[in-house]
Amino acid sequence: MCLAASAHAQPDHDLEFRALDLNGDGEVSLSEAAGHYETVTKFDRADRNRDGRLTRAEYERLKKMKTRVATARKKEPSAATGGSAKPR
């Protein structure tokens, strides 16, 4: 039963991969992925060999990645913008 569920999920990723692979070379470049937010934002982390193209295996890895969310840092007021710099 678990095998059937994973077999069902795989074709969805395969269809996405083939749709992104515009030139049909079996790899997805960053320019081919343009407009596909998830792929573009995770591309660098998924491109394990740093060749600028995602293989099917790298794309499957990308689909399993969690999206990173930046957190805001508390900024100290700057003396240059009218704030007062804290003595050190």
NUNU-535898 format. One record per residue: residue number from 1; chain; x, y, z of N, C-alpha, C in turn. Coordinates in nm, 2 decimals, padded with zeros to 4 digits. Layout:
PT     i   ch      n_u      n_v      n_w     ca_u     ca_v     ca_w      c_u      c_v      c_w
PT   NUM    A        X        Y        Z        X        Y        Z        X        Y        Z
...
This chain:
PT     i   ch      n_u      n_v      n_w     ca_u     ca_v     ca_w      c_u      c_v      c_w
PT     1    A    00.08   -00.12    00.00    00.00    00.00    00.00    00.09    00.13    00.00
PT     2    A    00.19    00.13    00.07    00.28    00.24    00.08    00.35    00.26   -00.06
PT     3    A    00.38    00.15   -00.12    00.44    00.15   -00.26    00.35    00.22   -00.36
PT     4    A    00.22    00.19   -00.35    00.13    00.26   -00.44    00.12    00.41   -00.42
PT     5    A    00.13    00.45   -00.30    00.12    00.59   -00.27    00.25    00.66   -00.32
PT     6    A    00.37    00.61   -00.31    00.49    00.67   -00.36    00.49    00.66   -00.51
PT     7    A    00.44    00.56   -00.57    00.43    00.55   -00.71    00.34    00.65   -00.77
PT     8    A    00.24    00.68   -00.70    00.14    00.79   -00.75    00.20    00.93   -00.74
PT     9    A    00.28    00.95   -00.64    00.34    01.09   -00.62    00.45    01.11   -00.72
PT    10    A    00.52    01.01   -00.76    00.63    01.03   -00.85    00.59    01.08   -00.99
PT    11    A    00.48    01.03   -01.05    00.44    01.08   -01.18    00.41    01.23   -01.18
PT    12    A    00.36    01.29   -01.07    00.33    01.43   -01.06    00.46    01.51   -01.07
PT    13    A    00.56    01.47   -01.01    00.69    01.53   -01.01    00.75    01.52   -01.15
PT    14    A    00.73    01.40   -01.21    00.78    01.37   -01.35    00.72    01.47   -01.45
PT    15    A    00.59    01.49   -01.44    00.52    01.58   -01.53    00.57    01.72   -01.51
PT    16    A    00.59    01.76   -01.39    00.64    01.90   -01.36    00.78    01.91   -01.42
PT    17    A    00.86    01.81   -01.40    01.00    01.81   -01.45    01.00    01.82   -01.60
PT    18    A    00.92    01.74   -01.67    00.92    01.74   -01.81    00.86    01.88   -01.87
PT    19    A    00.77    01.94   -01.79    00.71    02.07   -01.83    00.82    02.18   -01.82
PT    20    A    00.90    02.17   -01.72    01.01    02.27   -01.70    01.13    02.25   -01.80
PT    21    A    01.15    02.12   -01.84    01.26    02.09   -01.93    01.22    02.13   -02.07
PT    22    A    01.23    02.26   -02.10    01.18    02.31   -02.23    01.26    02.26   -02.35
PT    23    A    01.39    02.24   -02.34    01.46    02.19   -02.45    01.48    02.04   -02.46
PT    24    A    01.42    01.97   -02.36    01.41    01.82   -02.37    01.55    01.75   -02.35
PT    25    A    01.64    01.82   -02.28    01.77    01.75   -02.26    01.78    01.67   -02.14
PT    26    A    01.67    01.66   -02.06    01.67    01.58   -01.94    01.72    01.65   -01.82
PT    27    A    01.74    01.78   -01.83    01.79    01.86   -01.72    01.71    01.99   -01.72
PT    28    A    01.70    02.06   -01.61    01.63    02.18   -01.60    01.73    02.29   -01.56
PT    29    A    01.74    02.39   -01.64    01.83    02.50   -01.61    01.75    02.61   -01.53
PT    30    A    01.82    02.70   -01.47    01.76    02.81   -01.40    01.67    02.89   -01.49
PT    31    A    01.72    02.92   -01.62    01.64    02.99   -01.71    01.51    02.92   -01.75
PT    32    A    01.52    02.78   -01.76    01.40    02.71   -01.79    01.30    02.71   -01.68
PT    33    A    01.35    02.72   -01.55    01.27    02.72   -01.44    01.21    02.86   -01.41
PT    34    A    01.25    02.96   -01.48    01.20    03.10   -01.46    01.05    03.10   -01.46
PT    35    A    00.99    03.16   -01.36    00.84    03.17   -01.35    00.79    03.06   -01.26
PT    36    A    00.87    02.96   -01.22    00.82    02.86   -01.13    00.89    02.89   -01.00
PT    37    A    00.82    02.96   -00.91    00.87    03.01   -00.79    00.94    02.91   -00.70
PT    38    A    00.88    02.80   -00.67    00.94    02.70   -00.59    01.08    02.65   -00.64
PT    39    A    01.08    02.62   -00.77    01.21    02.57   -00.83    01.32    02.68   -00.83
PT    40    A    01.28    02.80   -00.86    01.38    02.91   -00.86    01.44    02.94   -00.72
PT    41    A    01.35    02.94   -00.62    01.40    02.97   -00.48    01.48    02.86   -00.42
PT    42    A    01.46    02.74   -00.46    01.54    02.63   -00.41    01.65    02.57   -00.50
PT    43    A    01.66    02.63   -00.62    01.75    02.58   -00.72    01.89    02.56   -00.67
PT    44    A    01.95    02.67   -00.62    02.09    02.66   -00.57    02.12    02.55   -00.47
PT    45    A    02.02    02.53   -00.38    02.04    02.43   -00.28    02.02    02.29   -00.34
PT    46    A    01.94    02.28   -00.44    01.91    02.15   -00.50    02.02    02.10   -00.60
PT    47    A    02.09    02.20   -00.66    02.19    02.17   -00.76    02.32    02.13   -00.69
PT    48    A    02.32    02.00   -00.66    02.43    01.94   -00.57    02.57    01.95   -00.64
PT    49    A    02.58    01.93   -00.77    02.71    01.94   -00.84    02.75    02.08   -00.89
PT    50    A    02.66    02.17   -00.87    02.68    02.31   -00.90    02.71    02.33   -01.05
PT    51    A    02.64    02.26   -01.14    02.66    02.27   -01.28    02.56    02.36   -01.35
PT    52    A    02.46    02.42   -01.27    02.36    02.51   -01.32    02.25    02.44   -01.38
PT    53    A    02.23    02.31   -01.36    02.12    02.23   -01.42    02.08    02.13   -01.32
PT    54    A    01.95    02.10   -01.31    01.90    02.00   -01.22    01.86    01.88   -01.30
PT    55    A    01.92    01.77   -01.25    01.88    01.64   -01.30    01.75    01.60   -01.24
PT    56    A    01.70    01.48   -01.28    01.57    01.43   -01.22    01.59    01.41   -01.07
PT    57    A    01.71    01.35   -01.04    01.73    01.32   -00.90    01.74    01.45   -00.81
PT    58    A    01.81    01.55   -00.87    01.82    01.68   -00.80    01.68    01.74   -00.79
PT    59    A    01.60    01.73   -00.89    01.47    01.79   -00.88    01.38    01.72   -00.78
PT    60    A    01.39    01.59   -00.77    01.32    01.51   -00.66    01.37    01.56   -00.53
PT    61    A    01.49    01.58   -00.51    01.55    01.64   -00.38    01.49    01.77   -00.36
PT    62    A    01.48    01.86   -00.46    01.42    01.99   -00.44    01.28    01.98   -00.40
PT    63    A    01.20    01.89   -00.45    01.06    01.88   -00.41    01.04    01.84   -00.26
PT    64    A    01.14    01.78   -00.20    01.14    01.73   -00.06    01.19    01.84    00.03
PT    65    A    01.25    01.95   -00.02    01.31    02.05    00.06    01.20    02.14    00.12
PT    66    A    01.23    02.19    00.24    01.14    02.29    00.30    01.18    02.43    00.26
PT    67    A    01.09    02.51    00.25    01.12    02.65    00.20    01.17    02.73    00.32
PT    68    A    01.28    02.80    00.30    01.34    02.88    00.41    01.26    03.01    00.41
PT    69    A    01.24    03.06    00.53    01.17    03.19    00.55    01.27    03.28    00.63
PT    70    A    01.29    03.39    00.58    01.38    03.49    00.65    01.31    03.55    00.77
PT    71    A    01.38    03.57    00.87    01.33    03.64    00.99    01.39    03.77    01.00
PT    72    A    01.31    03.87    01.05    01.36    04.00    01.06    01.45    04.01    01.18
PT    73    A    01.56    04.09    01.17    01.65    04.11    01.28    01.61    04.25    01.34
PT    74    A    01.63    04.26    01.47    01.61    04.38    01.54    01.73    04.48    01.51
PT    75    A    01.69    04.59    01.45    01.80    04.68    01.41    01.82    04.79    01.52
PT    76    A    01.94    04.82    01.54    01.98    04.93    01.63    01.97    05.06    01.55
PT    77    A    01.92    05.17    01.61    01.92    05.30    01.54    02.06    05.34    01.51
PT    78    A    02.07    05.40    01.39    02.19    05.45    01.34    02.21    05.60    01.37
PT    79    A    02.33    05.64    01.41    02.36    05.78    01.44    02.35    05.86    01.31
PT    80    A    02.38    05.79    01.20    02.38    05.86    01.07    02.24    05.91    01.03
PT    81    A    02.14    05.84    01.07    02.00    05.87    01.03    01.92    05.95    01.14
PT    82    A    02.00    06.01    01.24    01.93    06.08    01.34    01.91    06.01    01.47
PT    83    A    01.94    05.88    01.48    01.94    05.81    01.60    02.06    05.84    01.69
PT    84    A    02.07    05.78    01.80    02.18    05.80    01.88    02.26    05.67    01.89
PT    85    A    02.38    05.67    01.86    02.46    05.55    01.87    02.49    05.52    02.01
PT    86    A    02.49    05.39    02.04    02.51    05.35    02.18    02.66    05.35    02.20
PT    87    A    02.71    05.39    02.32    02.85    05.39    02.35    02.89    05.24    02.37
PT    88    A    03.01    05.21    02.33    03.06    05.07    02.34    03.15    05.05    02.45
